[in-house]
Amino acid sequence: MTVITNLVCEYRQNPLGIDVTNPRLGWQMQSSNQGARQTAYQVVAASTSENLHGGQADLWDSGRIESDQSLHVVYGGKALQSRQRVYWQVTVWDETGAAVQSETAWFEIGLLDNGEWAGQWIGAELRGGPRSLIPAPLLRKAITLSSAPQSARLYVTALGLYECSINGQAVSDDVFNPGWTDYSKRVQYKVYDVTKLLKLGDNVLGAALGDGWAVGHISWNHRQQYVDRPRLLAQLEVTLDDGSKLSVVTDESWRYQFGPILSNDLLMGEEYDARLEMPGWDTPSFDDRGWRSVETFEAPPIEIVATNGPTVKRIEELKPVADPVDKGNFTASRVIFDLGQNMVGWVRFKGSAPANTTITLRYAEVLNDDGTMYTTNLRSARAVDYYTFKDANEVEWEPTFTFHGFRYVEIQDYPGKVTRDTITGIVLHSEMAQTGDFQCSDPTINQLQKNIVWGQRGNFVDIPTDCPQRDERLGWTGDIQVFVRTAAYNMDVAGFMTKWAQDVTDSQSAEGIVPPVVPKMRTSFVEDGGPAWSDAAVICPWTIYLCYGDKRILETSYSTMTKFVDFLLASSPGYIRCAPEYEGWPGFGDWLSINAATPRDLIGTAFLAYDAALMTKIAAVLGKTADEAKYRQLFEDVKAAFGARYLKGSTARASERPSDARRRMDEADAISRGNLKEVDYGAVQSAVFNTDLFTPTQTSYVLALYFDLLPEERRAAAVEELVADIQRRNMHLSTGFVGAPYLPHVLSNNGRLDMAYELVNQKTWPSWLYSVTQGATTIWERWDGWTEENGFQSPAMNSFNHYAYGSIGAWLYNTTAGIEIDPAQPAYKHSILRPQPGGGLTNANGTINTPYGTLSSQWELNDGKLDWQVNVPPNTTATLHIPISNGQPVSVNGTVVNDAVQEVSAGQYHIVVG
């Protein structure tokens, strides 16, 4: 039986308030039939559900389309208008010719023109200062409805954060709206259906405002990077039963007062004084005569756009895994709770204390050797919450406008009894379905995979950040560039990364420069992200296209990518990017590498070549044949320049950089090394590289091999020398952020799967599993964040929740489990299934919920036989690369086959080897 399900519009089910006027629709087939596929489809759309079900497709009828396309089908009906709801459904013809109709889905358009916002930006009088915080204002507006509401929409945004309510009930469970964008260019709004919250007669619309990213501290910089205080813009549109319409907008008639949130900041924490609570402040019965009239502000010259990506929500709750530990002394009471997992969010406190008692909540990722809280790595982020009791009654309290990165929670000065129920961790992150799962016979590798997922969860809070705890929490382009492929295995990040791609465009300079962090910092230490960082502008959209078949992200990002490459060419004479004579920022190098300094210009030139190679593919996908030829030639030119400078036989010699660039490089290198002890591995002889120019590193070999920058006759020698360097380091890697993502792929793709598994299985540092052996529950920023020899690394930069080195996850999926995309048919329309057992593993299981359905590859070794179970989702195909050795017999679903490569359609397959 075939069922059509999971109808989506712009990656979401029944989205309310989008501003895409040619939205893309999609659906999935569910069928147990072998070879299940779609042969044709018909989409119908109507202005009402009644019209749709009555056969009146008054907006669009695609007619029967002979096609297997079920993703990104562009709406092709009548032009869509603001506030318009569209009901749609699809009929699919399957491989038997049977027609199957879906259920009804819908999407609703928001406000398409900024001129449709009739209200004013409003807020409170207090503004605070660069380092001084202010209370969170509460705003309210009384409304009288002369008739019962038939429908009502609340359109709302803020510079700062907002939480809205109607008659005392929250309008949504979203957190941290409107999210982080470059507020000098755009801010997002949300639309809520609030019909059921309104009633005939008196009503109140309320809003609490927090500082958020627009007003609060960002990174190590001060507050007020965008505006001086939080501001609200809202528009409530109501249609009444009598047919009349009512619009309530933010204006000078609103009133405000400061409430119990005495201060709030995403980095510093929140202070809450329950004695200042005003019960019922957002209900009609509340007396607001003591409240003040709001301030109004001139509308900023920015775009107000719909929130088309996922919002942050409360996702999960964690309870302590052990009884609380008393670490108090004669000066203060201190009790520490262990939630068992390094997480991101806040806590719910439950307890009672005498009136006027103030408790302190502190947060840490790890503990010192004496069991106290290790917080020096937070730098200037206070990361502390305070709660003051108004009476002795038991309370349950959560913050509203802050978040922390932590595993351990310390309560100070609480006089009550503490139990495991006193504290509950509330996990927050952007709402993304977990789409991938990887497990194998090694529990340590399984924990590594869990750590990767938790690191992603904690750092995908509206934007992809480097870390969630210290005074940083920025959208580092290099971090997401190396991790994006793993991210797309683990979760549905399509909408999340589409939003961030727009942030990249907003952050790009007129010259084409892409900054190191996106959204761009208002006061940045460098303008250019440099090699492997700014290249995210090309690599990330391409990866999202591969994983989700999203051609539009390439279209909308294309001008950003071409401007970026044009900047690289203008600043890279002779195609050498960041050459020693370059006066601009030469980049961060192979960040956090271990005693292995790869020349920045080698990294830059390699990534320029990679950009050119990807732009060749992107231009081909978009049908830009002239650009395709141009970028193909650019790749060849850069490859030739790379060889002429860096390969054996070159006469190039090392030279000094200009003093300013050298100074900044030295500062970055000092931070990168921290307290790492220098080790001299001796002179290196190379048949591949120009050793008069530099000492070859693992990363230099990896980039040259992965980006296809070596002549064919030198590839084998490069692999051999790479392996020799690993062996010289006693089977350890030396790569940093830049080389680590590609290292295992280079080894397994070039005949050294054994070495790739050696590195993956390595349990002493530097390695992926070392942190796991030390009890880590997320990925560390440094290979040596803590070691037995040296203790903690420098607190100047030592995060214990940093997803960059989690990039190994992609290798576990595509090599160990053997699940990979065919670039010619993206989004797993055609999959390449090629498991490569090794490393002592006896089984592995990878599962991906692709846009077409569940794709899985599960193998087990038993008594010399390989048992491999595969599921290929409906409407897709796959190529099975069966791992055969020594002429072993092979059967597929009980039938003996002679070819190790099998082309299969949708269905389940059982392969036995041996």
Disulfide bonds with the S-S distance in Angstrom:
none
